[in-house]
Amino acid sequence: PSMPPPAVTTVPPAAPLNAAVPGQGVLSLTAKYGKDSPAITSGLVWRVFADRPDENGTFKLIREDRNATPNIVLPPGTYVVHVAFGLVSAVRTVSLKAETDRESFVLPAGGLRIEGRVGTSRIPQNQISFAIYKGSQFESGERASLVPNVAAGDVVLIPEGTYYIVSNYGDANSVVRSDIRVQAGKLTDVTITHRAAVITLKLVSDRGGEALANTAWSVLTPGGDVIKESIGAFPRVVLSEGEYRAIAKNEGKVYERGFNVVNGVDGEVEVVAR
């Protein structure tokens, strides 16, 4: 699908080309996804800087414009033009004369929108998070995330290329990795499927009884690895499908029970304090 324009801040319209003061120049700016693509119509931030640093070593910002195709009136001279579109940007030095200078930038950006599911059910936005990394998950070496925390349903603008997504459902062990490809000018919709369920833990005196407060919980794999620890009467934990042991500590005593998590089947695990 074509990429929907992201929300942008409304600013006054750019000066028309014929509004230039005599002796001034006009920078007429456009950006495209590719050489033969139409102009990008929203979401751009244009900045014009001095071409030389000042005494503090910084390049002075002369003009900023959030119109998609601004016409910026400036005295003749040399400037540095920067355009940003999400996480994609380009920069160019421009020599402006007392006339109209039309400059077109290529920004090979694509949109990425992610959601998570268990079976046919969409995972609520507040229960899942995504991180985006450059390259493939199968490439060696440690990498920092390009975008560390993406909310489900948000559109992220990134350079075209190959990426992988790390999806965390809950805060225990339901983690899924997926390689994806983003194309310039396209919106890539990705659905990450988790095989997991939401489990509520209860320590009770008798089956079906009230949960005992002030209980310390540990959820372990059959091999003894700790997956999750918490304190409370009704802790909820998202677990990948598989076998586990629940260990409950209350008033100096320890109780445990094995249980099985089935994909998409939320439920309660009662541990009887006997």
KARA-V125416 format. One record per pair of residues at least 24 apart in sequence whose C-alpha atoms are under 7 Angstrom apart, sorted by the first residue. I is the first residue (numbers start at 1). GAP is how many residues later the second one is. Records with the same first field share a line. If there is no record, write none. Layout:
BEGIN
I=GAP, GAP
END
This chain:
BEGIN
1=185, 186
2=183, 184, 185
3=108, 182, 183, 184
5=37, 38
6=37
7=36
8=34, 35
11=55
14=53, 56, 57
15=56, 57
16=55
17=54
20=53
23=75
24=49, 50, 51, 52, 74
25=48, 49, 50, 51, 71, 72, 73, 74, 75
26=45, 46, 47, 48, 73, 74, 75
27=44, 45, 46, 73, 74, 75
28=42, 43, 44, 72, 73, 74, 75
29=40, 41, 42, 73, 74, 75
30=38, 39, 73, 74, 75
31=73, 74, 75, 76
32=73, 74, 75
33=73, 74, 75, 76, 151, 152
34=72, 73, 74
35=71
40=28
41=27
42=26
43=42
44=24, 39, 40, 41
45=38, 39, 40
46=36, 37, 38
47=34, 35, 36
48=31, 32, 33, 34
49=30, 31, 32
50=29, 30
51=27, 28, 29
86=71, 72
87=70, 71
88=70, 71
108=51, 52, 76
109=48, 49, 50, 51, 75, 76
110=47, 48, 49, 50, 72, 73, 74, 75, 76, 77
111=44, 45, 46, 47, 75, 76, 77
112=43, 44, 45, 75, 76, 77
113=40, 41, 42, 43, 75, 76, 77
114=38, 39, 75, 76, 77
115=37, 38, 75, 76, 77
116=75, 76, 77
117=74, 75, 76, 77
118=75, 76, 77, 78, 146
119=145
125=26, 27
127=42, 43
128=40, 41, 42
129=38, 39, 40
130=35, 36, 37, 38
131=34, 35, 36
132=31, 32, 33, 34
133=30, 31, 32
134=28, 29, 30
135=27, 28, 29
136=26, 27, 28, 43
137=27, 42
160=24
169=69
170=68
172=55, 56, 66, 67
173=54, 66, 67
174=64, 65, 66
195=45, 46, 68, 69
196=42, 43, 44, 45, 66, 67, 68
197=41, 42, 43, 64, 65, 66, 67, 68, 69
198=38, 39, 40, 41, 68, 69
199=37, 38, 39, 67, 68, 69, 70
200=34, 35, 36, 37, 67, 68, 69
201=33, 34, 35, 67, 68, 69
202=31, 32, 67, 68, 69
203=45, 67, 68, 69, 70
204=66, 67, 68, 69
205=67, 68
206=66
207=65
214=36
215=33, 34, 35
216=32, 33, 34
217=30, 31, 32
218=28, 29, 30
219=25, 26, 27, 28
220=24, 25, 26
221=24
END
